[in-house]
Amino acid sequence: MKATKIFTLVFLFAALAANAQIVLTNSNVTTSATATEREQLVNSGGLSIPARGTNMQWNFSNMTALSGSASIQANAYMSPVNSAFYSATRAYVQTKSFAGYTVKNTNYFINNANGYEYVGYSVDGRTSFSLYAATKGLNDSLIVPAQDSVWATPRFILWYPTTYSASFANSASEYSHWSFTGNLSYHFILDLSSSLGSSYSNLQGTQNITSTITDSVIGWGTVQVPTEANSVWVASQAYSVLLIKEDTTNVIKYNVQNISALQLQTILGIPQGGLTYSSSSYIFYRAGTVNPLMFYDGDPTVGFDPDNTSAATAGIDNEKPIINFQQYPNPVTQSNLNFAFDKPDNNEWVMTITNETGQVVGSSIESQLAGPVQLEVKLPANLANGIYFYHMADGGSSVMSGKFILNR
């Protein structure tokens, strides 16, 4: 994966007694509908994946903050007002990428005796985007109307009681403390009448997201992190924590009436067959709040919240992943392999193509700046038909990988 991300939230709570495993329940985990999150990005050098085990002493006190106001980000919770989420106890506004466009959402959560749950999100208003750049039709548009999307089954962020279990911690293959598979969806409308004709107006479409998340508590102990008082860095502090490993896979598929998969790919850049994203995260929790003390994953950003001057401070991670990743065509019938994605950093990446036996048949160095990237890779003329694999790496860490079929 890419460079790692650390994200910690330090509160004005006394650390629990060391060398004692904690158990998280509704009685010792609190939420606030008016909490403000503050994320401080930090340098990632020298940090590594936290080891699993019992009575551990994890030390991240060597984290140093990135300077500048741009390295500090914040979100604020609020009381839910949407009747579709009548059970929710808190919400926050976030923007999400949809087919290359930014859509505003409100996310809804509930904290009850069963656990802390993410119950769904709402699109807050009708948003219209011009498709002229893609179709050259002056009136072509993509419309995302206001809507609610609710998990059909509970998506537990913490399932109470949350505690360490040796059966889930001793084996790297046993990740089954709690798991979830569910579907969310966006509904949208395409108007392509000015480029394809009147029969292509008001086309109903859906983006379906199937999410599979598996969490397990793989360790407990104390973790040391830097803290801050009135914007001044002070000595690190130790907190009693549980370490949770979370594995996530999201499969995103699109369907639009009267539009073929090939047309959809051409118009919106959506690859045929959908998109799949997988990631793993390591999350430290302690009693007192549902928000993690520290969050470590493969995201290219590293950050934490050291501001413990207010007990109302809370936080979430602010990810900057590769989004809108596309590889086309598939099968490849000529010599050009195309990629399109939003690059989150300015780092130099390495593209490698291998055959089914692992032999490298092509490679290149890509040095594009952050932002939308269109990448064309020419395959060797003498390359035999068959199945091949591509792999993109950033500084030696995996960025994105997949496979394609060559059939010329």
PyMOL commands that set and color helices and strands:
alter all, ss='L'
color gray80, all
select helices_A, chain A and resi 69-71+83-85+132-135+166-169+193-196+198-200+261-268
alter helices_A, ss='H'
color red, helices_A
select strands_A, chain A and resi 5-8+36-41+53-59+72-78+90-98+101-111+115-123+127-130+141-144+147-159+178-191+203-229+232-256+275-285+294-297+303-304+313-314+323-328+336-343+349-354+360-366+371-378+386-394+397-406
alter strands_A, ss='S'
color yellow, strands_A
deselect
rebuild
show_as cartoon
